[in-house]
């Protein structure tokens, strides 16, 4: 019995999220090896890695224009080829300059893929009478775990990053060939006359600010959770990664159950619940910096941030004043500013006072999500 068309589209778009997640995680898993091969100090590596978000930010207005002008199906296929095709180059670079240039392209292609595949996801969601966006992002997280595990295996068997990345790139391109014909052909609202360039309205700005607050918290967990456990909780070297693992586990799990909860509660109440969990988790970890309480706190943070960005993307893609690609690019621009500048802010505050104080201030971002969600129209 053939699958219904919406289910076929959903599987195809899910494959894109898996492709994006496994490519990014594969790169991240081999950063130490590439740092060693190029003899980069930690400071030099930090400067080099900044090329990726620069490429990402550069692509945001371009992505919105291309998706609005040509449709997400064409853009997502080209972006997937660029993203997966750039990955092996990262493994074969021989100089810092080459790495920086390639990372810029990798970041550019990655965000082009991000905007176009989320536009595809908005199109798939329109076939259903319930939210399903978070499940796509859950697949990205699952692919991240898979990519990290494969990377660990490659390191153990002594496979050089370039050959490792060639394998992942081949898998990614195979996924694209198999599923590209099942992507959504026409984006939501593509047949309506909406401007390609438009000033974000109040609703889009509110969504962007909510994404900004959530992605500050995500960035804090990605960059500082291990350091917090090592220097503040001090559980012993073997347990330093527990906090990050706790955060990642509930973030991935939350994305698979988040759609169901959002369907029951509505987006406004779901966002308020998410913000409350994020703020409570950070405050629990900060006020009681012990192994069990800090772990529980980071579990709450993971659950809190898990569905915020997927819900925001879903709402932005349904904007009545902007095309889905442009609206997603606008929200992503504001949101990614939090992801990029949040972790350095934590570092500056920690240097001036302490890491506990800086993470305590980040808890205010969770409270801001609750406040901003309360100002939204009931959905």
Buried (B, 14 or more C-beta within 10 A) or exposed (E): EEEEEBBBBBEBBBBBBBBBBBBBBBBBBBBEBBBEBBEBEEEEBEEBBBBBBBBBBBBBBBBBBBBBEEBBBBBBBBBBBBBBBBBBBBBBBEEBEBBBBBBBBBBBBBBBBBBBBBBBBBBBBBBEEEBBBBBBBBBBBBBBBBBBEBBEEBBEEEBBBBEBBBBBBEBBBEBBEEBBEBBBEEBBBBEEEBEBEBEBBEBBBBBBBBBBBBBBBBBBBBBBBBBBBBEBBEBEEEBBBBBBBBBBBBBBBBBBBBBBBBBEEBBBBBBBBBBBBBBBBBBBBBEEBBBEBBBBBBBBBBBBBBBBBBBBBBBBBBBEBBBBBBBBBBBBBBBBBBBBBBBEBBBEBBEEEBBBBBBBBBBBBBBBBBBBBEEBEEB
